[in-house]
Amino acid sequence: MSYVIDRRLNGKNKSTVNRQRFLRRYREHIKKAVEEAVSRRSITDMEHGEQISIPGRDIDEPVLHHGRGGKQSIVHPGNKEFTAGERIPRPPGGGAGRGAGKASNTGEGMDEFVFQITQEEFLDFMFEDLELPNLVKRHLTGADTFKTVRAGISNEGNPSRINIVRTLRSAHARRIALSGSSRAKLKAAQVELERLKREEPDNFGDIQELEAEISKLHARINRVPFLDTFDLKYNLLVKQPNPSSKAVMFCLMDVSGSMTQATKDIAKRFFILLYLFLKRNYDKIDVVFIRHHTSAKEVDEEEFFYSRETGGTIVSSALKLMQEVMAERYPINEWNIYAAQASDGDNWNDDSPICRDILIKQIMPYVQYFTYVEITPREHQALWFEYEQVCEAFADTFAQQQLVSAADIYPVFRELFQRRLTT
């Protein structure tokens, strides 16, 4: 197999092609480092790059070298201290030098190879193989986008899109076709002229006749234009419709008094990860933020993540508001509707069955996917068990997971939005 290495330098003196090959080769190391970085980062630090360390032994490459063997002749310089046959004494132990590091019990070691991945590369690895489940092309409202794609070669086009190689190739082929017979006659006449000059130098009549013929053939060949309008070839570009599905994601977060600051921080980190994923991977998507305690309210991004409002817990208020917003702004025949809910599971005693009924009757039949994340290290509450009934009724479009600590956010997120294989 042959490899072509592009050594042209881009910004910061790095080769883009070689860097991409390097990232593909050490994908497993980088993905592991990204997962660890997501679990330890703060909310405001999610979009930065990351420093990756790869053990030195993993970057070794096989090399060709000469093996040991054969006869070798070595000439050592003379000296005044030793003569032939003397034995050199072993140097005494216990040197006076001191090292700055600690002793190792492994006998050998190797420094790690450390390099930096950019913000774009970090997000690529973080959201690799993730997607919104069940995203379908629904009713299109004329808001399609178009992308320009190549569609071959055309004989007409814009001068800025001329294909130099195809044009010169066509011109060369045309010149060969139009002047082929003349070139053959010219070659034969030149050979005959050389023969006459060599064997019959006194035959001036035939020599002059051949020289005149050769001159006519040269003129005929030169009259064939180097480039003709027939030769011009252009790159053909066409606009291809790119229908895009419209989608909306409802983010429902519990901010009641039972949610501790640590629990709220985990919920916010989960939703920031979800928000980054949506904005990076999808162009046509709306995000609706809903906070709730005893009552629910639709808020903007700033208030959703940073407001300190709190209160009791009635989860059904958020589901009712979601259903109202769906009916008012997002027709089910035009929009792919998704929802993600985060709570600690504590709820008013009689409210959990109401949540189950709202989901089964008014929300789940119209959404593409609904995820529920319970953030608690304790036993599951009544809301979890009511949602299990929803999961049984809508196994393909409802999912629920538990988060115990910040380290669980990324693995759970990947499990909820892992790309499904279509059958």
Sequence and secondary structure as in RCSB ss.txt:
>XXXX:A:sequence
MSYVIDRRLNGKNKSTVNRQRFLRRYREHIKKAVEEAVSRRSITDMEHGEQISIPGRDIDEPVLHHGRGGKQSIV
HPGNKEFTAGERIPRPPGGGAGRGAGKASNTGEGMDEFVFQITQEEFLDFMFEDLELPNLVKRHLTGADTFKTVR
AGISNEGNPSRINIVRTLRSAHARRIALSGSSRAKLKAAQVELERLKREEPDNFGDIQELEAEISKLHARINRVP
FLDTFDLKYNLLVKQPNPSSKAVMFCLMDVSGSMTQATKDIAKRFFILLYLFLKRNYDKIDVVFIRHHTSAKEVD
EEEFFYSRETGGTIVSSALKLMQEVMAERYPINEWNIYAAQASDGDNWNDDSPICRDILIKQIMPYVQYFTYVEI
TPREHQALWFEYEQVCEAFADTFAQQQLVSAADIYPVFRELFQRRLTT
>XXXX:A:secstr
          GGG  HHHHHHHHHHTHHHHHHHHHHHHHH  GGGTTS EEEEE GGGG        S S     
    SS  TT       S  S   SS   SSS     EEEEE HHHHHHHHTTTB  TT       S  EEEEEE
EEEESS  GGGB HHHHHHHHHHHHHHHHHHHHHHHHHHHHHHHHHHHH TT HHHHHHHHHHHHHHHHHHHTS 
SS GGG  EEEEEEEEE   EEEEEEEEE STTS HHHHHHHHHHHHHHHHHHHHH SSEEEEEEEESSSEEEE 
HHHHHH        THHHHHHHHHHHHHH  TTTEEEEEEEEE S   TTHHHHHHHHIIIIIGGG SEEEEEEE
 SS   HHHHHHHHHHHHSTTTEEEEEE SGGGHHHHHHHHSB     
